[in-house]
Amino acid sequence: MIKPGLEIQSKQCKECLFGKNRIVSLERKEEVIQTYVREKKYFICHMSKRNKACYGYFKWWLKNILPRLFELKPPFERMKKAKKAKKIIVD
């Protein structure tokens, strides 16, 4: 999870997982991303001397994950879905 006070690299390194010259395969990149998103962790830059978060990951997270956290649907839509699924939703 991205935390207040988290230190992030000031720029993307030359071998960044999110850059053109990454040092892993595209398949491995996708595995890494899925793991960190599933576990709600941030990716530490391999070039960081102080365990700072990866700049490329942070940019990716802002673009791909943060917007999902703020997707809200009107309450009546949630109620319709709950009735169909016969579930109780507690907000």
N, C-alpha and C positions, 0 to 999 in steps of 0.2 A: 504494500500500500504506500502511496506517496504520502510522506509525512511533513508537517510543518518543520522547518529548520533543516530539511534534507539538503545536503550539498550536492550540486550537480556540476559536472565538468563544464568549463566555460566555452568549450567548442568540441566538435566531433573530431575524434582522432582519425588518422589516416587509414586505420584498419578496422574502423567501426563496423559492427554487425549490421548497421543500417546504412552503410555506405557502399560505394561501388567496389571498393578494394577490400571487402571483408575477408577474413582469414578462414572462414568456414563455408561449407556448401549452402546453397539456398534451402535445402531440406533441413539441415541442422539449424539454420537461422529460424525457420518456422517452428521447429521443436522447442527451441529456447524461448521464443516469444510465447508459445502456448503454455509452457511450464510456468513462466513468470506471471502471466495473466491469471492462470488458474490458481496459483498459490498467492496471488495478490501481493507480489513482491516487486521490487524494482531491480533493475539490472545494473551491477557495478561495472564500471569501465575497467577493462583489463590494463589500461595505462595509468590508472589512478594510484597515487601513492598514499592517499588518505581515504580510500573506500568511497569515493564520490560516485554518484549515479551517472550512468552513461547519458551523454547529451543526446545522442541519436535515439535512444530508448525513450527519453523524456519527451522529445519532440513527437515521436510516434504515439506515445501514450496520450499526449494532449490532443492529437488529431483523431485517434481511433477509440480510445477508452473513455476519456472525460465526457465527450458528448453523450455517450450512452447512459452515464450516471444521471444526466439531467433530462432524459426523455421521460416526459410525464404524459399520461393520458387522462382525459377527463374522468371523474369518478363514475359517471354513468356507464362508460365503456367498460371499466373494470367490473362493475356490477353485472353487466350483461354477460361478460365472459364467465364470471363466477357462477351465475345461474345455469349457464350451459354446462359447466363442468361440475356443478353441484358442490362447490367449495365455498367456504366462508373466507372472506378477505378482511383482514384487520389492518387498518392504516394507522 
